[in-house]
Amino acid sequence: MHISFRGGLHIIGCVAASLFLVSCENTNDQDPDPIEAAPLSQATSVEPSDSDATNDLESEIQESSDASETEGEDAQIANGIESQALRFGANIEKVPEKKEWKLSKNERVLTLTEGSRVAYLDGVKVFLDIPFEEIEGAFALSSSDERILLEAVFGGHNRIDTEVSTVVIDPGHGGSQDGTKNETLGIYEKEMTLDVSLRLKTHLEEAGFKVILTRYEDRHVSLDDRPAMANGAKADLFVSVHFNAAINKKASGLETYMLTPAAMPSSSDTEVDGDGKEYAGNQFDLENFDLSFRIQDSLLSRLGREDRGVRKARFRVLKPLNCPGVLAECGFISNEQEGLLVSTAGYRERVAQSLADAIIAYSNARKARSDS
């Protein structure tokens, strides 16, 4: 979806931009519709508000997972969250007054709320595939959330243990595809994503990575060609850079997307909408989660904006990848304060540094596994 805002051109002084860059208040207003990483004609999904994810719980259903789970998985879930924690050697604590369960191991803490699809990992919001609900008398994570979330956080098996060498950076939109825009501020998403991507390229090359961009100038690149470039280059990582917008101009914050696991609903849905098959990118579900979490955590730490969570969607640029890949939404151009921040070189440099920090940390973790 592309949203434009028309009005008279305002001249924004450097002093105002600098003040916003130092300190801006977050907003907790209702979440907006998402900005798809696709042209308008291909944007079809509608993102729920965070309140939908946490409060409208009775509408959450599990038809797809019920159909796909094996008898062994059913028995595994029936054992409850205590047994799931035990399988990964994690400590578990129930907080009845908050209806929360806390799993911890090696200084990492996962907080689950009964009946909710929203969890917190080390303080960062993450969306579960299925709400954390009572099944056969015991609260438990779905088999998909156990396989990906618990394994990625508390496990250590089934992980890639080769070093990261080649990284493909995908500046969203370009050419005739402006992406989101704020005409009052005179900023276009396609220009902001390219600027951040070029800055990120510099940081990663200084760290020793080979970096390829899907575009180096203002030109159109199809959604299918972008992952094809990564596959053709035998990339080790793919990161698509975007900025957000919404009809609700108070909406702000950061969110990072991974590819939705097979047979699971995306974060914007409560059931699989007919596109639940397994894609090439799903072979990296654990790595996709690890990378998306690191990016979200890094963006939040350096930028201090609202946490909109690690989410899941079936974006076209993520489906055919032969390597781990994520899509990062680095702020709302439509928000008056955040749009002003995005328009400054200082903010975009901090976004690039955040992405570089996360990619380097992820690469170091892979290297540590290869050395062990």
Secondary structure, 3 states (H helix, E strand, C coil): CCCCCCCCCCCCCHHHHHHHHHCCCCCCCCCCCCCCCCCHHHCCCCCCCHHHHHHCHHHCCCHHHHHHCCHHHHHHHHCCHHHHHHHCCCEEEEEHHHCEEEEEECCEEEEEECCCCEEEECCEEEECCCCCEEECCEEECCHHHHHHHHHHHHCCCCCCCCCCCEEEEEECCECCECCCEECCCCEEHHHHHHHHHHHHHHHHHHCCCEEEECCCCCCCCCCCHHHHHHHHCCCCEEEEEEEECCCCCCCCCEEEEEECCCCCCCCCCCCCCCCCCCCHHHHHHHHHHHHHHHHHHHHHHHHCCCEEEEEEECCCCCCCCCCCEEEEEEEECCCHHHHHHHCCHHHHHHHHHHHHHHHHHHHHHHHHHHHC
